[in-house]
């Protein structure tokens, strides 16, 4: 069966603009503004939908690499309350190696990794200053790649003050961990 999501989004946007917009009273500017926001966002989703799974894989790859780096730092130190990242790293790597993971599997692995990383970062707040700084530096350094992707992803929304300094979405998605 053919995928009709794109046609459905086009039809939804057209219906909102051509039919619903006509029924909004001019004395209700908030309703008109909300309709514009909804149709613009549906258009944005239509534009980005072909990249969604690739973005999810990018994020999984990113968080696996970050968790591995943090495991290397924290394994030599005892951090009270910090989780072992090895299990979530292994699970994330298994999903990455799977030739046909489901979206749910990829997103679940991302959730597990980000949760474990967040708990570790919170636990390190009370650790020795050298360990805390090393973890903070690792997370900050790794964040640049993810921020580039997020900024490129939302570029069509018009929030970026100077887009010429951003990689294209394709370049950001291809950036190595």
HELIX and SHEET records of a PDB file:
HELIX    1   1 UNK A    5  UNK A   15  1                                  11    
HELIX    2   2 UNK A   16  UNK A   20  3                                   5    
HELIX    3   3 UNK A   21  UNK A   23  1                                   3    
HELIX    4   4 UNK A   29  UNK A   48  1                                  20    
HELIX    5   5 UNK A   49  UNK A   51  5                                   3    
HELIX    6   6 UNK A   52  UNK A   74  1                                  23    
HELIX    7   7 UNK A   86  UNK A   97  1                                  12    
HELIX    8   8 UNK A  103  UNK A  124  1                                  22    
HELIX    9   9 UNK A  129  UNK A  153  1                                  25    
HELIX   10  10 UNK A  155  UNK A  157  5                                   3    
HELIX   11  11 UNK A  163  UNK A  165  5                                   3    
HELIX   12  12 UNK A  169  UNK A  174  1                                   6    
END                                                                             
